[in-house]
């Protein structure tokens, strides 16, 4: 609701996340495990897409950010599957009267190439959000060898979400 009491028909949120890549960790992207010799150094599973999506949803509803809800200093979240974070956030979004309309994801990663995984990531995100597959876009970009993503030291994701008034 705005200061004048008018509920906006749409809200837009944007989220971003970046994690260092290290050996000995699994690589989770959008709820899908990706075959890779490196994974994310993180307190949870380090899924940059789900973390950025959560921040986008929370931001659109002015509900803070992922760290407010799941602080990395809290050991109960250590190693947690990020889809569980999303499951806890979605009711907060719907309580504001909004529903996810569409999601646009960009993953920044030099290797491995995500082409073979993009449809699976789209399907998983659509399932987690309860929206149609044609409302989820996943793009993969390299950093053209520019650090830290381009030198394979990190992975990043940017997510934009459109929410619509559902009540």
C-alpha positions as CSV (number, residue, x, y, z in Angstrom):
1,X,0.0,0.0,0.0
2,X,1.3,3.5,-0.8
3,X,1.2,6.4,1.7
4,X,-2.2,7.4,0.1
5,X,-3.6,3.9,0.8
6,X,-3.6,2.8,-2.9
7,X,-2.4,-0.8,-3.5
8,X,-0.2,-1.0,-6.5
9,X,-1.3,-3.6,-9.1
10,X,2.4,-4.6,-9.6
11,X,5.6,-4.6,-7.8
12,X,9.1,-5.2,-9.1
13,X,12.0,-6.7,-7.1
14,X,15.7,-7.1,-8.0
15,X,18.2,-9.4,-6.3
16,X,21.9,-10.1,-6.7
17,X,24.2,-12.7,-5.1
18,X,27.8,-13.7,-5.6
19,X,29.8,-16.5,-4.0
20,X,33.5,-17.6,-4.2
21,X,34.0,-20.9,-6.0
22,X,36.1,-23.5,-4.2
23,X,36.9,-27.2,-4.7
24,X,35.2,-29.8,-2.6
25,X,31.7,-28.1,-2.6
26,X,28.7,-28.9,-4.7
27,X,27.4,-26.4,-7.2
28,X,23.7,-25.6,-6.8
29,X,22.1,-23.2,-9.3
30,X,18.3,-22.6,-9.2
31,X,17.7,-25.7,-7.1
32,X,19.6,-28.0,-9.5
33,X,22.9,-29.6,-8.8
34,X,25.4,-28.8,-11.6
35,X,28.2,-31.2,-12.5
36,X,31.3,-29.2,-11.6
37,X,34.7,-29.7,-9.9
38,X,34.0,-26.5,-7.9
39,X,31.1,-25.2,-5.8
40,X,30.1,-22.3,-3.7
41,X,31.8,-21.3,-0.5
42,X,28.8,-20.4,1.7
43,X,27.1,-20.9,5.0
44,X,24.1,-22.6,3.3
45,X,24.2,-24.5,0.0
46,X,25.3,-21.2,-1.7
47,X,22.7,-21.3,-4.5
48,X,23.2,-17.8,-6.0
49,X,20.0,-18.0,-8.1
50,X,17.7,-18.8,-5.1
51,X,19.5,-16.3,-2.9
52,X,19.0,-13.5,-5.5
53,X,15.4,-14.6,-6.1
54,X,14.7,-14.5,-2.4
55,X,16.2,-11.0,-2.2
56,X,14.1,-9.9,-5.2
57,X,10.9,-11.2,-3.6
58,X,11.7,-9.6,-0.3
59,X,12.7,-6.4,-1.9
60,X,9.5,-6.1,-3.9
61,X,7.5,-6.4,-0.7
62,X,9.9,-4.2,1.4
63,X,10.5,-7.1,3.7
64,X,14.3,-6.8,4.1
65,X,16.8,-9.2,2.6
66,X,17.9,-12.8,2.9
67,X,20.4,-12.0,5.7
68,X,17.6,-10.5,7.8
69,X,15.6,-13.7,7.7
70,X,18.4,-16.3,7.6
71,X,21.5,-14.8,9.2
72,X,24.7,-16.6,8.3
73,X,25.8,-16.3,11.9
74,X,22.9,-18.7,12.8
75,X,24.2,-22.3,12.8
76,X,20.7,-23.7,12.1
77,X,21.1,-22.6,8.5
78,X,24.5,-24.2,8.0
79,X,24.4,-26.3,4.8
80,X,20.7,-25.7,4.4
81,X,19.1,-26.2,1.0
82,X,18.2,-22.8,-0.3
83,X,14.8,-24.0,-1.6
84,X,13.8,-24.4,2.1
85,X,14.6,-20.6,2.5
86,X,12.4,-19.9,-0.5
87,X,9.6,-22.0,0.9
88,X,9.7,-20.0,4.1
89,X,9.7,-16.6,2.3
90,X,6.8,-17.3,-0.2
91,X,4.1,-17.1,2.5
92,X,5.5,-13.7,3.6
93,X,5.1,-12.5,0.0
94,X,1.5,-13.9,-0.3
95,X,0.6,-12.3,3.1
96,X,1.3,-8.9,1.5
97,X,-1.3,-9.8,-1.2
98,X,1.1,-10.3,-4.0
99,X,2.0,-13.3,-6.2
100,X,4.9,-13.9,-8.5
101,X,4.1,-13.2,-12.1
102,X,7.3,-13.7,-13.9
103,X,11.0,-14.1,-13.1
104,X,14.1,-13.2,-15.1
105,X,17.4,-14.8,-14.1
106,X,20.9,-14.1,-15.3
107,X,23.7,-16.3,-14.1
108,X,27.3,-15.1,-14.5
109,X,29.7,-18.1,-14.7
110,X,32.7,-18.9,-16.8
111,X,32.6,-22.7,-16.4
112,X,30.8,-25.0,-16.5
113,X,28.6,-23.9,-19.4
114,X,24.9,-23.9,-18.3
115,X,23.3,-24.5,-21.6
116,X,22.5,-28.1,-20.8
117,X,20.9,-27.1,-17.5
118,X,18.8,-24.1,-18.3
119,X,15.6,-25.9,-19.0
120,X,15.9,-27.9,-15.7
121,X,16.6,-24.7,-13.8
122,X,13.6,-23.0,-15.4
123,X,11.4,-26.0,-14.5
124,X,12.6,-26.1,-10.9
125,X,12.1,-22.4,-10.4
126,X,8.6,-22.6,-12.0
127,X,7.8,-25.5,-9.6
128,X,9.1,-23.8,-6.5
129,X,7.2,-20.6,-7.3
130,X,4.0,-22.3,-8.5
131,X,4.1,-20.4,-11.8
132,X,4.1,-21.4,-15.5
133,X,7.3,-22.4,-17.2
134,X,6.8,-19.6,-19.8
135,X,7.0,-17.1,-16.9
136,X,10.6,-18.1,-16.0
137,X,13.6,-17.0,-18.0
138,X,17.2,-18.2,-17.3
139,X,20.1,-16.7,-19.1
140,X,23.8,-17.6,-18.7
141,X,26.6,-15.1,-19.3
142,X,30.4,-15.3,-19.0
143,X,32.5,-12.4,-17.8
144,X,34.9,-12.7,-20.7
145,X,37.8,-13.6,-18.4
146,X,37.3,-10.5,-16.3
147,X,37.8,-11.2,-12.5
148,X,36.4,-12.6,-10.3
149,X,33.7,-14.5,-12.4
150,X,35.8,-14.6,-15.6
151,X,38.8,-16.0,-13.8
152,X,36.6,-18.8,-12.4
153,X,36.9,-17.5,-8.8
154,X,33.3,-16.7,-8.4
155,X,29.7,-17.1,-9.6
156,X,27.0,-14.4,-9.5
157,X,23.3,-14.2,-10.3
158,X,20.9,-11.3,-10.9
159,X,17.2,-11.9,-10.6
160,X,14.3,-9.6,-11.4
161,X,10.8,-10.5,-10.4
162,X,7.4,-9.0,-11.2
163,X,4.7,-9.5,-8.5
164,X,1.0,-8.8,-9.2
165,X,-1.7,-8.0,-6.7
166,X,-3.6,-11.2,-6.0
167,X,-6.2,-10.1,-3.6
